[in-house]
Structure formats: structure tokens, C-alpha cells
Amino acid sequence: MSGSVRSTAASYVQSVQANTADVKTKGFVLAALACCSNYSHGKAYAPVGVEFQKWKVGDRSTFSSEGLNCWTALLFWAFQGGAIDRAWLTEYAGALRPVAGNSGEENKVMNSYLRANHAVDITANDSPALGCTVFFGDPPWKRPLNHVVVSLGDGRVVSQQSLITGVKVGVADEIAALNPTIPQNGLYNDRLTHVSTIKLISTGGDDVPRIRALTAPFWTLPRVPWTG
């Protein structure tokens, strides 16, 4: 970074390191922040094994030309930060394999492994603790959970969501302001990982989403089948 301009992501690293959270939680969040300004939004659902361990931020070729989606990115960050291990991911991949190609069943598996049943309703003004997952859901006629982010503890989050489709211009501009070292075309077109806020995500589209959050990092909670 040049001059005195620092990205919001960079400014959080020191505060996360000084946080009283456990090592795994801090590792998880630091891995998420390290991905900011890199491409990781896509459709790859279950990266496990050697390929996952060797994946490099920004490399579009490891899994698919589209990279990782927001759900899988959370697993990548948790793996990189030492919160979950290869055995955890192998179990997840094994649960996905029998339902591959059935998006509804795949979503149930992902929701279960991200402990979505433990989420509680919050408002756009709430600030879940560092490392907690925040879920955004469309109105009932759409997916009940369609976007996930990682809380930075003060209402800000690390997000995968592309800003090119369905996001109000004013909101996108505010998100761009939170990420001064990321070119706007990177946010709008390249789907780069970035810092956002719960409030901005909740007001970005035409529908008011249901917002839910975990009260602890997902890997610390028991896994139960997703019931919607």
C-alpha cells in the first residue's frame, strides 16, 4: 500500500491479533482478512485434500474458473486459520457427494455444516462477536439463507458477495469507500473479497432480508440436520 491510505482490512489485522478471542477464532478471521482484494467468489462447493491445501489466494484454476462461493470460502478461511482440519473437510465432502447436482440437498448439507440451525435473529444494527457467521436470507419465496459473511465484531464483516448485480449504487459506493485499496472494477466486476457491514448488505437490494447470526464460531457448535 502506498502513502498513508490503508484498507479497512489491513487496519483490522492488528486489532484482531490483540483481541481476547481464542487462537482458532483469530486465525479464522485473519485468514478472511488476508483474502481481501483477492478473487474467491464462485461455485466450487467441496475443495478437500491436497488441492485444498495447496490452493493459493487469487488462483482461479485450482477448483474452477469461478473460484469459491461464500459458503466454501468460510471453510477455506477456517482451514487456513487452523480452526478445522482435513478430516473435517473430508467428512463434509463425503456428506455432499451423494447429493451432488441437487442444489436443494446440497444447501441442506452446507447449512448443517455451517451450523445454521443455531443462528438467532438479529437486526442490521447488531454486532455479533468476532468470528461469528452472519447469514442473510431472502423473503420466503426465495432461498431461506443465501449469503454468509464473517463478523469482525463491530458490525463490519468480510464478504464474498459480488457488487455487480442487484446492489444499489449508493450502497456499492459506500462499500467501495470501505475498501480504498481495491479498484472499483475489482468490486463490481471481479468479485473480490472485501470488507462490508451488516447494515450495507441488508440494504443493498430491493428486498429486506432476514438476518441471523451465530453466537459462537461455527466449528464450536454441534452439527444437526438443517430443518429450514
C-alpha positions as CSV (number, residue, x, y, z in Angstrom):
1,M,0.0,0.0,0.0
2,S,1.3,3.4,-0.8
3,G,1.2,6.6,1.2
4,S,-1.0,6.8,4.3
5,V,-4.0,5.1,2.8
6,R,-4.7,1.8,4.4
7,S,-7.5,-0.5,3.6
8,T,-10.1,-1.3,6.2
9,A,-8.9,-4.9,6.0
10,A,-5.3,-4.0,6.9
11,S,-6.4,-1.8,9.7
12,Y,-8.2,-4.7,11.3
13,V,-5.3,-7.1,11.5
14,Q,-3.7,-5.6,14.5
15,S,-6.9,-5.3,16.4
16,V,-7.8,-8.9,15.7
17,Q,-4.3,-10.0,16.9
18,A,-4.9,-8.1,20.1
19,N,-8.4,-9.5,20.6
20,T,-9.0,-11.8,23.6
21,A,-10.6,-14.4,21.3
22,D,-9.1,-17.9,21.1
23,V,-6.3,-18.7,18.6
24,K,-8.6,-20.6,16.2
25,T,-11.1,-17.7,16.0
26,K,-8.4,-15.2,15.4
27,G,-6.8,-17.4,12.8
28,F,-10.1,-17.8,11.0
29,V,-10.7,-14.0,10.9
30,L,-7.1,-13.2,9.9
31,A,-7.4,-15.7,7.0
32,A,-10.5,-13.9,5.9
33,L,-8.9,-10.5,6.0
34,A,-5.9,-11.9,4.1
35,C,-8.2,-12.7,1.2
36,C,-9.5,-9.2,0.9
37,S,-8.6,-7.8,-2.6
38,N,-8.4,-11.4,-3.9
39,Y,-10.8,-13.3,-6.1
40,S,-12.7,-16.1,-4.3
41,H,-16.3,-16.0,-5.3
42,G,-17.6,-18.8,-7.4
43,K,-19.3,-22.2,-7.5
44,A,-16.9,-24.7,-6.1
45,Y,-18.5,-26.4,-3.1
46,A,-16.2,-29.0,-1.7
47,P,-12.4,-28.4,-2.0
48,V,-10.7,-31.0,0.0
49,G,-7.4,-32.9,0.1
50,V,-4.2,-31.9,-1.5
51,E,-5.8,-29.4,-3.9
52,F,-7.4,-27.5,-1.0
53,Q,-4.1,-27.4,1.0
54,K,-2.2,-26.1,-2.0
55,W,-4.8,-23.5,-3.1
56,K,-3.4,-20.0,-3.4
57,V,-5.4,-16.9,-3.0
58,G,-6.3,-15.5,-6.3
59,D,-5.6,-18.7,-8.3
60,R,-8.7,-19.3,-10.4
61,S,-7.5,-22.6,-11.8
62,T,-7.4,-24.8,-8.7
63,F,-11.1,-25.7,-8.5
64,S,-12.9,-24.0,-11.3
65,S,-12.7,-20.8,-13.4
66,E,-15.0,-19.2,-10.9
67,G,-13.2,-19.8,-7.6
68,L,-15.1,-20.3,-4.3
69,N,-18.5,-19.3,-3.3
70,C,-19.2,-17.5,0.0
71,W,-20.1,-20.7,1.9
72,T,-17.0,-22.6,0.8
73,A,-14.8,-19.5,1.4
74,L,-15.8,-19.7,5.1
75,L,-14.5,-23.3,5.2
76,F,-11.3,-22.2,3.4
77,W,-10.7,-19.5,6.0
78,A,-11.4,-21.8,8.9
79,F,-9.0,-24.4,7.4
80,Q,-6.3,-21.8,6.7
81,G,-6.7,-20.4,10.2
82,G,-6.4,-23.8,11.9
83,A,-10.0,-24.0,13.1
84,I,-10.9,-27.1,11.1
85,D,-8.7,-29.8,9.7
86,R,-8.6,-32.0,6.6
87,A,-10.7,-34.7,8.4
88,W,-13.5,-32.1,8.9
89,L,-13.4,-31.2,5.3
90,T,-13.3,-34.8,4.1
91,E,-16.4,-35.5,6.2
92,Y,-18.1,-32.5,4.7
93,A,-17.2,-33.6,1.2
94,G,-18.5,-37.1,1.9
95,A,-21.8,-35.7,3.0
96,L,-22.1,-33.7,-0.2
97,R,-21.1,-36.4,-2.6
98,P,-24.5,-38.4,-2.5
99,V,-26.5,-35.2,-3.3
100,A,-24.1,-33.7,-5.9
101,G,-26.1,-31.8,-8.5
102,N,-29.2,-31.4,-6.3
103,S,-28.9,-27.8,-5.2
104,G,-31.6,-28.1,-2.6
105,E,-30.0,-31.1,-0.9
106,E,-26.5,-29.5,-1.3
107,N,-27.8,-26.4,0.5
108,K,-29.1,-28.6,3.4
109,V,-25.7,-30.1,3.8
110,M,-23.9,-26.7,3.7
111,N,-26.4,-25.2,6.1
112,S,-25.9,-28.1,8.5
113,Y,-22.1,-28.0,8.4
114,L,-22.1,-24.2,8.9
115,R,-24.4,-24.8,11.9
116,A,-27.1,-22.5,10.5
117,N,-29.8,-24.1,12.8
118,H,-28.0,-22.4,15.7
119,A,-28.4,-18.9,14.2
120,V,-30.6,-16.4,16.0
121,D,-32.3,-13.4,14.5
122,I,-30.5,-10.1,14.7
123,T,-31.0,-6.6,13.3
124,A,-28.9,-4.7,10.9
125,N,-27.6,-2.6,13.9
126,D,-26.3,-5.6,15.9
127,S,-22.7,-6.5,16.2
128,P,-22.0,-10.3,16.5
129,A,-18.8,-11.2,18.2
130,L,-15.5,-11.7,16.3
131,G,-15.5,-14.8,14.1
132,C,-19.3,-15.4,14.2
133,T,-21.0,-16.2,11.0
134,V,-23.8,-13.9,9.8
135,F,-26.5,-15.3,7.5
136,F,-28.7,-13.3,5.1
137,G,-31.9,-14.8,3.8
138,D,-34.3,-13.7,1.1
139,P,-38.0,-13.4,1.6
140,P,-39.8,-16.8,2.0
141,W,-40.3,-17.3,-1.7
142,K,-36.6,-17.5,-2.3
143,R,-33.7,-19.3,-0.5
144,P,-34.0,-19.0,3.3
145,L,-30.2,-18.5,3.5
146,N,-28.4,-17.1,0.5
147,H,-25.3,-15.3,1.8
148,V,-22.9,-15.8,4.6
149,V,-20.2,-13.5,6.0
150,V,-17.7,-13.4,8.9
151,S,-18.2,-10.9,11.7
152,L,-15.3,-8.5,12.6
153,G,-17.1,-7.7,15.9
154,D,-18.3,-4.2,15.3
155,G,-20.9,-4.5,12.6
156,R,-18.3,-4.9,9.9
157,V,-17.8,-8.2,8.1
158,V,-15.6,-9.9,5.5
159,S,-17.8,-10.7,2.5
160,Q,-17.6,-12.5,-0.8
161,Q,-20.7,-11.0,-2.5
162,S,-20.3,-9.6,-6.0
163,L,-21.3,-5.9,-6.2
164,I,-22.2,-6.1,-9.9
165,T,-25.7,-7.5,-9.7
166,G,-28.7,-6.4,-7.6
167,V,-26.9,-3.9,-5.3
168,K,-28.0,-0.3,-5.1
169,V,-25.4,2.1,-6.5
170,G,-25.3,4.2,-3.3
171,V,-24.6,1.1,-1.2
172,A,-22.0,-0.2,-3.6
173,D,-20.3,3.2,-3.4
174,E,-20.2,3.0,0.4
175,I,-18.7,-0.4,0.3
176,A,-16.1,0.8,-2.1
177,A,-15.2,3.6,0.4
178,L,-14.6,0.9,3.0
179,N,-12.1,-0.7,0.6
180,P,-10.0,2.2,-0.7
181,T,-7.1,0.0,-2.0
182,I,-9.4,-2.2,-4.1
183,P,-10.2,-0.8,-7.6
184,Q,-14.0,-0.3,-8.0
185,N,-13.9,-2.6,-11.1
186,G,-12.5,-5.2,-8.8
187,L,-15.5,-4.9,-6.5
188,Y,-18.1,-4.6,-9.4
189,N,-16.7,-7.0,-11.9
190,D,-14.1,-9.3,-10.4
191,R,-16.0,-10.2,-7.2
192,L,-13.0,-9.5,-5.0
193,T,-13.3,-10.3,-1.3
194,H,-13.9,-7.2,0.7
195,V,-14.9,-5.6,4.0
196,S,-18.6,-4.6,4.3
197,T,-21.1,-4.0,7.0
198,I,-24.2,-5.9,8.1
199,K,-26.3,-2.8,7.5
200,L,-24.9,-2.2,4.0
201,I,-25.6,-5.8,2.9
202,S,-29.1,-5.7,4.4
203,T,-30.0,-2.5,2.5
204,G,-28.2,-3.4,-0.8
205,G,-31.1,-4.9,-2.6
206,D,-34.8,-4.3,-3.1
207,D,-35.9,-6.9,-0.5
208,V,-35.3,-6.6,3.2
209,P,-33.5,-9.8,4.2
210,R,-33.9,-11.8,7.4
211,I,-30.6,-11.6,9.2
212,R,-29.4,-14.3,11.5
213,A,-26.1,-14.9,13.3
214,L,-24.3,-17.5,15.3
215,T,-23.4,-16.7,18.9
216,A,-20.1,-18.6,18.6
217,P,-17.8,-19.7,15.8
218,F,-19.4,-22.4,13.7
219,W,-16.9,-25.2,14.4
220,T,-17.6,-25.0,18.2
221,L,-21.3,-25.8,17.9
222,P,-22.8,-29.3,17.4
223,R,-23.9,-30.2,13.9
224,V,-27.5,-31.0,13.4
225,P,-29.5,-31.6,10.2
226,W,-30.8,-28.5,8.6
227,T,-34.5,-28.1,9.0
228,G,-35.0,-24.7,7.4
